[in-house]
Amino acid sequence: MDPDKLKTFIDAMAASDLAEMTFSEGGWTLRLSRGALRPAGAAPSAGPQRAAGPDHPPPVPPRPRRAAPNGAEIRAPMPGVVHLRPAPDRPEFVSAGSSVAAGAVVCLVEAMKTFLEVRAQRGGLVDAVLVASGDEVESGQPLMRIG
């Protein structure tokens, strides 16, 4: 497997909320999973700790996410280019006003010629599509709102 592609997957996993990701190509299978494996019943460790000081500033707590005003937001799972169509000559997966079922593919995010399907986590009507096809998106950026 190409080391640059491997680094891309690791970076995409680190920048997303995904708990696990699997990719297969040319006889190789890469499985990335958050957290360390531990025996059943073992308590999770707090991880390495660093003292705050001039060389090591204190860790910044994550910012709380604001809830979508009219429903749930679908967010980018990784940085990349968003595609609202499966192919240039095909219709969009969804548009504002479309009805979607939970688990339906609503768009693709591409990074280094690897396409990741973005799926609706719940069913409902698409209130708004917040990006255009071809836009570069950051991990966690809102893509759509479902009411």
C-alpha positions in Angstrom: 0.0 0.0 0.0 1.3 3.5 -0.9 2.6 5.3 2.2 1.0 8.6 1.1 -2.4 6.9 0.8 -1.9 5.3 4.2 -1.1 8.7 5.8 -4.2 10.2 4.1 -6.4 7.5 5.7 -4.8 8.1 9.1 -5.2 11.8 8.8 -8.9 11.4 7.7 -9.6 9.2 10.6 -7.9 11.6 13.0 -9.9 14.6 11.6 -13.3 12.8 11.8 -15.8 11.4 14.3 -15.5 8.0 12.8 -15.0 5.1 15.2 -13.7 2.7 12.6 -12.8 2.7 8.9 -11.9 -0.1 6.6 -10.3 0.1 3.1 -9.3 -2.7 0.7 -7.2 -2.4 -2.4 -4.9 -4.7 -4.4 -5.0 -7.6 -1.8 -4.4 -5.2 1.1 -7.0 -4.4 3.8 -6.5 -1.5 6.1 -8.6 -1.3 9.2 -8.4 1.8 11.5 -10.2 1.9 14.8 -10.2 4.4 17.6 -8.9 3.4 21.0 -6.7 0.6 22.1 -7.8 -3.0 22.4 -8.1 -4.0 26.0 -9.2 -7.2 27.8 -12.9 -7.4 28.7 -13.6 -5.7 32.0 -10.5 -3.6 31.9 -11.0 0.0 32.7 -9.9 2.5 30.0 -6.7 4.4 30.9 -6.6 8.2 31.1 -3.7 8.1 28.6 -0.4 9.9 28.8 -0.5 13.2 30.8 1.7 16.2 30.2 2.3 19.0 32.7 1.2 22.4 31.5 4.0 24.9 31.2 5.7 27.2 28.7 6.6 24.3 26.4 3.4 22.5 26.9 0.3 24.7 27.1 -2.8 23.2 28.8 -5.1 21.2 26.5 -7.9 23.1 25.0 -11.3 21.5 25.7 -13.4 20.7 22.6 -16.0 23.4 21.6 -19.6 22.2 22.1 -21.4 21.8 18.8 -24.5 23.9 18.4 -27.7 22.0 17.5 -29.1 22.6 14.0 -32.0 25.1 14.3 -34.6 23.1 12.4 -33.3 19.5 12.8 -30.2 17.4 12.4 -27.1 18.4 10.5 -25.2 16.0 8.3 -21.5 16.9 8.7 -18.5 16.1 6.6 -16.7 13.0 8.1 -13.3 14.1 6.7 -11.7 17.0 4.8 -12.0 16.8 1.0 -14.1 17.7 -2.0 -17.9 17.2 -1.7 -19.8 15.7 -4.6 -23.6 16.0 -4.7 -23.9 13.6 -7.7 -22.7 10.0 -8.1 -21.3 11.0 -11.6 -21.4 14.2 -13.6 -24.2 13.0 -15.9 -26.3 11.7 -13.0 -28.9 13.5 -10.9 -28.0 14.7 -7.4 -28.4 12.3 -4.5 -30.8 14.7 -2.8 -31.8 18.4 -3.0 -33.7 20.7 -0.7 -37.2 19.4 -0.2 -36.2 15.8 -0.9 -37.3 13.0 1.4 -34.5 10.8 2.7 -34.5 7.5 4.7 -32.1 6.8 7.5 -28.9 5.3 6.0 -29.5 6.8 2.5 -26.4 8.2 0.7 -26.8 12.0 0.5 -23.4 12.9 -1.0 -19.7 11.8 -1.4 -16.6 13.3 0.0 -13.4 12.7 -2.0 -9.8 12.8 -0.7 -6.9 11.6 -2.8 -9.2 9.9 -5.3 -10.9 7.9 -2.5 -14.6 8.5 -2.2 -16.5 8.2 1.1 -20.2 7.9 1.1 -22.0 10.3 3.5 -25.2 8.8 4.8 -28.2 10.3 6.5 -28.3 9.3 10.2 -32.0 9.7 10.3 -34.9 10.0 7.9 -36.8 13.2 7.1 -36.9 16.1 4.6 -33.8 17.9 3.5 -34.3 21.4 4.8 -31.2 22.8 3.2 -28.1 21.8 1.2 -25.3 24.0 2.7 -22.6 23.2 0.1 -22.2 23.1 -3.6 -20.8 20.2 -5.6 -17.0 20.7 -5.9 -16.7 22.7 -2.7 -13.7 21.9 -0.4 -15.0 21.0 3.1 -13.4 20.5 6.4 -14.0 17.7 8.8 -17.2 18.4 10.8 -18.4 21.1 8.5 -22.2 21.0 8.1 -23.2 19.7 4.6 -27.0 19.5 4.9 -29.8 20.0 7.4 -32.6 17.4 7.8 -35.9 18.4 9.5 
